[in-house]
């Protein structure tokens, strides 16, 4: 099955119908995985090998608007600035939109406004594709369910299927070849005191994209065969920690999960190492603070930046240690 057929399966009789509105817009929050998605069983449909669990970043995310234009090609903007169609970001959006063109000549103007620092490694593709999927739903008037939107968003970027909700979200890997059972759902936990701190270490372009890094890890790392077991264990621990609000358990599990993911990358051939000396320095600092009794843990995605997990009561101490840390609350207005 390809992306086009997957979109057709979701849209059913609405497939190939004209947009009912002139434009559509929507917001989607960014998300950070506490138990990571790493490795695909289907590259075309972004079907994961394992399930994953994330926390959304409140009001930090993407606001996307889309309209139909009279042009032979899409016009793509990032924060109101035009992006060349040859750009990778523009190319991914254009490819994602292809199944929804009712005629070959149907073109779109898309403006993605992000309030997260660009290049911060905070899942910009996740919130971008989730917001675009919701905006498309409004433009065409499809009235899709959250589950259907999650499946469509996944076709743009795997982690985007988790960005449809605020709070804690779990993406079930599913087992079907067509991916119709691979989508995210909102978990019924909340934790108002939980804080995320973003430590920006570098905004340089990634040495290797997540997609390619996943491929290489799955194909070459002997440690990767341990990854599904690790995830199965960590998902149980994290859900239990969320249930009983055990912050130490949550932090320890999330940190170890991130380190295990990076261990699979380090043991790939050629090896993948996203950390820089500064990343390692900050990891040691986190461990030192923990030895002194402070409840702080880190997680790391496909980049050098660290995201800290801590509780509101320790905010001042964290800010004293890292003056330029960006603090994110998982709460949101509205
Ligand atoms: C995650 N990451 O669970 C993991 C952890 C990065 C490290 O999902 O190829 O942009 O578009 O499905 O979703 C980043 O990868 O990859 C990611 P594609 P995506 O958040």
Boltz pocket constraint, residues with backbone or C-beta under 6 A from the ligand:
constraints:
  - pocket:
      binder: B
      contacts: [[A, 31], [A, 32], [A, 33], [A, 35], [A, 36], [A, 37], [A, 38], [A, 46], [A, 52], [A, 123], [A, 125], [A, 126], [A, 154], [A, 156], [A, 157], [A, 158], [A, 159], [A, 160], [A, 210], [A, 211], [A, 300], [A, 301], [A, 302]]
      max_distance: 6.0
